[in-house]
Amino acid sequence: MTHPRTRVMPRRILVTSALPYANGPTHLGHMTEAVQTDIWVRFMKLRGHDCVYVCADDTHGTPIMLKAASEGVTPEQLITQVGAERRRDFADFGIGFDNYHSTHSEENRRLTVRMYEALVAAGHITRRIVRQAYDEKAGMFLPDRYVKGTCPRCATPGQYGDSCEHCGATYTPSDLIDPMSVVSGTTPIQRESEHIFFKLGDFEPMLRKWTRSGSLQPAAANKLDEWFDAGLRDWDVSRDAPYFGIEIPDAPGKYFYVWLDAPVGYMASFENLCARSGLVFYDYWGPDSQAELYHFIGKDILYFHSLFWPATLEGAGFRKPTIVHAHGFLTINGEKMSKSRGTFVSARRYLDLLPPEYFRYFLAAKLGPGLDDIDMNLDEFATRINAELVGKLVNIASRCAGFIHRSDGGRLAPALPDPGLYREFVEAADRIAASYEAREYAAAVREIMALTDRANLYIDQHKPWLAAKDPARAAEVQATCTQGLNLFRVLMTCLKPVMPAMAGRAEDFLGKPVTFWSDIAEPLLDSAIKDYQPLATRVDPALVRKLVETPMTTTQEISVEEFARIDLRIARIESAALVEGADRLLQLTVDLGGEQRTVFAGIRSSYEPGQLVGRHVVVVANLKPRKLRFGVSQAMVLVAGTEGGDALFLLGPDPGATAGMKVS
């Protein structure tokens, strides 16, 4: 049986996903994008295309510098540690990078400088004096997102200094109402400095044409019209020291803004791969390249990838992306991922509880071609895995394999009893392939599950469990189950981009690998299969719900000497106030007997400010001050509460204790 429609001319494709920022653990939001990209890459390779997938850690910028300082390590040590954890997490989720690199690399430095020098030579760079936010207390210029305040357009408080998450307005930090430094909590001043700008407006005609060329989703292109209508302003591509990044060669003491060198990380990672693989860099990045270039990104960075990135590529003499595909955010039970709400799920937390391919399947079943957010409802997650993967899909293999081994020595029949049904499944695989190609994974999964229902219906109609009671019907049982296992093989091949590990186990059980999508054109006949081993097992909904429960920690014993180093003192609360932009914090001023300190305490769920003034509490007086975006917390008040509970109770002394007394 041949099926020529599955035979396609091979294409040469380079694929990237957005570079995860190296200042924290991998979470399910990162994994959403990596899984979406990996599914498409695996599908393309299964179709016989020459598809390469590269990525890297995004490692530069002020946040990295400040995070490293807060942990007492160098930025290089921080990004090395995060990079090792990131690689492990991605590998455990089955992400098949052809190369994973870092923007803190010689390739990235060299390519960024080369791109900048080309832009200078072409007249697309200018310089001018700017006034920008400066934190006098921290002694540093502040990046846009390290200034927060009220949006000048819609008056929404707590917005970053570059754009409003509520109305989408873009602006500079000086436009904010009541700006505040996230570093020290103080009001920044304006200070002059010469900065380097990329003249984005030079590329407006090209960008208007490119954004409507089919390279973006319609919703993304429509969003860009708002920015065109507002006017394309020059883009500040420099930052003043101190800054962790790539120094600008003709501007000592100034560094490339991270958003200039971060996308270059795609090119740098690919060049790093070229050095050891025989691939040719300009075959993919040259202006006349015939290869396809696909970027998978989150919708929050659409502006950078759809305006700045193609413009800098054009200006520096490189090719532009074929497709920039944006996706929505992952929400948990309808809520944004948030540590304070208990909906932040790290990749490692998930892996400690559940198989990675269950997440891959659930995500594929939810991902459409647009920018809509993807909700991971935990009850729906458990139901879908148990009903679809376990109850329907692998049930076909487990039922049929047992009868084959029981009466036919583990050998499939020499012919299919219903070759027409098999052809229908193979033809349906072409429609499923078209959905994968268009990144409409949810549509692909729906059709696969509809075919799964048909396969189960076929088995139910022929009832091999009844026929097996009659030895004279052994050939009929073998034929029915051979048909069922071949339908199962088509289904698993269609799901191989989503669940490569499970598909591999299924191929091993059936005795023949599927190297290319077209391999399913011919059924497996008159061949041996192995004993069936469970390919998927049910998940306990209670275990799934543990994803958003606070993990229990093991209490570690300390010595008397260690405890003696903790300076516990009685303090009197002199004032208490709400903290704008914080759901759980109150700002307290406490008196430790002649010395006053500021404490930010997460007790808003249990206390109103007016209840606290005049109360005596126990505080840790020798705790290292902690910088928050609202200010510096100089001590810690002690509270009692249940694990993960909302009710908190301040610890206080008996009557007679006074501020400053040492607790012992």
C-alpha positions, 0 to 999 in steps of 0.5 A: 500500500503506498500513499504518495501524498505523504511524500514531500520535498525536503525543506531547510528550516532553522527554528528558535524559541525565545531565550529564557532569562537567566535570573531564575528557575525554569517554570511552566511558562518557559516550558510552554514555549519550548514544548510548542516549538519542540512539537513543531520541530519534531513534526518537521523532522518526522516529515523528512525535512532538514530542521535545526532547533537552537536556543540559548540563555539570555544572560545580560542586563541589570536584573542579572547583575542585581540578582547575582549581587543579592546572592553574593556571586558574580554574574558569571557564576549565576548564569553558569548555575542557572544554565546548568539547571535550565539544560537539565529541565529542558532535557527532562521535558524531552526538548530536542535542541540541536544546540543550546548556548548562551548570549554571554559568549564570544560568538554573541559578542562578535556578531553583536559588534558586527551588526552594530558596526554595519548599522553605523556604517549605513547611517542608522545610528545616532547619538544624543544627550538624554535625561534618564532616571537615576537612583541616587541611593543605589548610585546607578542609572535605572533601566526602564523596567526598574522604574514603576509608577502610574501610567500617564495614559490610563492612570493604572498604578504599578506600571513599568517604565517602558509600557503599560500592561493595562492599556498597552501604551509605550513611554519613557520612565520620565512620563510616569506619574509618581515614579519609584525606583524598584532597586531602592524604593526612592524617587529617582532623579533625572540625570543627563547622559549621552546615549546611542540610538537606532533609527527605527523609523528608517525602516518603516516602509519595509516593516509595514510591508513585512508585517503584512506579508504573512510572517505574523499572525493576523492578530499580531499584525493588527497589534503592530498597527497601533505602534505604526500609528503612534510613530516609530521612535528611535530606539535607545540601544545603549546603557550606562555602567554599571551594566552586565553585558557587551561593551560598545566598542566606540563608546567606553563605559557604555554597553549594548542594551540587552534587547539588542544582543539577546536576539543575536543569541539565535545567530550565535547559537547557530554559529556555535553549532556550525563550527562543529556540524558542517552547516554553513552560517550564511546559508541560513542567515545571509540576505539571499538565504533560501532556508526558512527561519521560524521564531516562536515567542510569547506575545509579551515580546512581540514588539521586539521581535516584529519591529526592532529585530527585523529592522536591525537584521535588514540594516545590518545585511542579514535575512529577515524571519520567515515566520514569527509565531507568538503564543499566549500566556500559560495560566493555572486554574484561570490565574496568572502564574504567581508565587503570592497566589500559589500558582507559580509552578516550576519545571522541577516541581512538576517533574517531581510529581508528574510525567513530563509527556502528560504536560506535553499532551495537555498543552498540545490539546489546548494550543491553537494558532492565535495569541489566546492564553492557555489555561491549565485547569488542574482538574481538567488536566487529570480528566483529560490524561485519564480519559484520553491517553489511558482510557482510550488510546493505550487501551487499544494496545493493551486489549489487542496485545493480550489476545495476540500473545494468548493465541497466536504466539505474539505474531500479527496476522498476514493481512488486515480484515478491513484495509479500507479502514486503515486507508482512512486512518492514513488519509486522516494523518495527512489532515493532521499533518496540515494542522501541525504545519499550521501550528494548530495543535489542538485541531490535530489532537481533536482529530487524533482522539476522534480516530481513537474513538473509531478504533475502539468502536471497531474493537467493540463491534468485533468483540475479540474477548467473546470470539477468543472463547471459541478455538475455531475463531482464533484466526478471526481474533488475530485479524481483529487485533492486528487491525486494532494494533495497526490503527494504534500505530497510526495514532501513535505516529500522529502523536509522536511529535507530542509524546516522543518517548511514549511513541518510542516505547510503542514502536519497541513494543510493536517491533518496528521504529517509525522514522518518517511520517510516510512509514505508516503507509504500509501496515505491520503484518505477519511480524512479531510483537513484544509483551505489552508494558503499560505506556501510560497510567492514570494520574491521581487528581489529588496529586495533580492539585499538589502542583499549586500546594506549598511543598512541605519542608523538612525541619533541619536541626540547628545547634544552641550556638547557631540559635544564639546568633539570632537576635530576637528583640521586643519591638513596638509598632509605631506606624503601619501602612498599606503598600501600593501595588502589593496584595500581601504586604504592610509597611511597619515602622518598629521601635527597638528601644530608641532605634527605629526600623522599617519592616515589610511584613506579609500580614495584610490578609490578617491585619488592618494597619489601624489594628497594629499601632502600639502593639509589641511584637517579637522581631529578628533584629540582626537579619540582613536588610533585604531590598524589595521593589517597595523599599528595604526591609530592615528586620522581620516580625515573627508570626505563627500560622498553618502551612500554606494557611491564610490566617497569621498571628503576630507573636507578642510578649506578655504584658510588662515587656518593653521595646528593646528587650532581648528575647532569650 
